[in-house]
Amino acid sequence: MQTEKSLMVRLFGVRMLPMWLAVLLLAGCDNSSGQAKAERSAPPPPEVGVVEMQPQRVNLSMELPGRTAAYRISEVRPQVTGILQERLFEQGAQVKAGEVLYQIDPNRYRAAHQRAQAELERAQAELRQAQREWARTSDLFEKNAVSKRQRDEALSALEAARADVSRSEAMVETAGIELAYTEVKAPIAGRIGPTLYTEGALVTANQPQVLARVVQLDPMYVDIQLPVEKLARIRSSLNEGAASKPGLNEAETVLLRDDGTLYPHKGRVDVADVTVNQSTSSVTVRAVFPNPDEDLLPGMYVRVRLSEGVRENALLAPQQGVSRNPQGEATALLVNPQGEVVARQLEAERAIGAFWLVENGLEPGDRLIVSGLQKVRPGAKVKPVEADVPLHPTQNQQASGKDSSQKSASDDEGPAQ
């Protein structure tokens, strides 16, 4: 028994620690080890994809509906009455200006022309006789062989003969015009449509029904309905300096077909109406597009991308990095210099392709989170990495070393989902 007591003294010593202090020491050891273990098991900050906002030069544009219209339309009508003898064209073919399309029976008009020519020859013969008579009378009058009245009568006969010649010449010209009208010619070059008359049909001068129509398809007009509020926005943006007028190449107009494909030829604005349509509150703008392959036909529905100005130092935010709150306001999450997530409210009402044009809320150099948004909240620590996001065309030009001022991007406006 004594031996066991001695062993206890050697193990714990004579100055044994109080029980409560031992418990605290043991608890402290347990807490230290648990904290170290927790620190060792804490996950690293989540990675988020960010895009650094950089100002760029953007050619602003809008997409508007339009209808194609023929550049020129000519209705072929007869100018004289007669029977059609021959049709000299293929329906739907391309015809040249001045090409003969129909032949009207010319016999009656040829005879009228010959009769007028004969009348002219008779008038010319009478004029020569009056000139001789006037010469003789003038000589006799100088010799006091005839009276002044006889001289005046000779002069009147000469003037009347001259008038008859002029009238006969006009009759010959009129008959020649009518004879030429028996050949019905194409007024313009273009594609001719179906004919409504065949050989043997009787046609009359200035009849209301057309023989055929010739349509010039190259170039082609496109009539665009521009809302008044958009026209006012363009003018206000230009006047306030928010946008500048596009250059010569930047002002080109782009056409989109009904199926969404891009038309290969660029056009230009030709004329704008000076009055507002009261029923639609819009202004008609007419653009001209080359149509060498005649892909465009009159009456087609198209969409036109119309340039409205150039925005210098614009900030374009990828749409995946911008969301809307229940009030419809644009919001975004950014990474500040300390690596923390901050929320920002934006003013971005206009979509340009896959980007939002940010008017307020972002500054150059801001890092916008575009991926990993579901893993973070404002105030959280994150590890920002550069996101693999397709760049805007102007950014691609800058990255490749091209001068973006020489060729700005052509952007489309529309509600992005």
Number of C-alpha atoms within 10 A of each C-alpha: 5 6 7 8 9 11 11 11 12 9 9 10 11 9 7 10 10 8 8 9 10 12 11 11 11 11 12 12 11 11 12 11 12 12 11 11 11 11 10 9 9 9 8 9 13 13 17 21 19 24 23 17 18 16 15 19 18 29 27 25 23 18 19 19 17 24 18 21 21 17 17 16 18 17 15 21 20 23 18 22 18 21 18 22 17 16 17 13 15 13 14 14 13 15 23 16 12 13 16 17 19 24 19 25 18 20 12 11 21 17 13 19 21 14 15 22 19 14 19 21 15 15 22 19 14 19 21 14 15 20 19 14 16 21 15 12 22 20 13 15 16 11 9 10 11 14 12 14 10 15 20 14 13 21 19 14 19 21 15 16 22 19 14 19 21 15 16 21 19 14 19 21 15 15 21 18 15 20 21 17 20 25 22 23 21 23 17 19 20 23 18 25 16 13 16 11 16 14 13 13 14 13 20 15 12 12 13 9 14 16 20 19 19 25 22 21 24 22 18 24 27 32 23 24 19 22 16 15 11 13 14 11 12 20 15 13 18 17 11 9 13 15 22 18 17 18 15 9 12 20 21 19 20 22 25 19 14 12 9 10 9 14 17 11 13 16 23 20 19 12 12 15 11 9 10 14 14 8 6 11 13 19 20 19 17 20 24 21 24 18 19 12 8 12 11 24 17 16 13 13 16 21 21 25 20 26 24 23 22 26 21 16 14 20 22 23 25 23 17 16 21 21 14 12 9 6 6 8 14 19 17 21 22 23 24 16 9 8 15 17 23 16 13 15 17 18 15 19 14 16 21 23 17 18 21 23 21 19 15 11 14 20 14 12 11 17 23 27 27 23 19 14 15 7 11 18 14 13 13 14 18 20 15 23 14 15 15 11 13 10 15 19 16 21 20 13 17 13 12 9 9 13 12 18 17 10 17 23 19 23 22 21 17 14 10 13 7
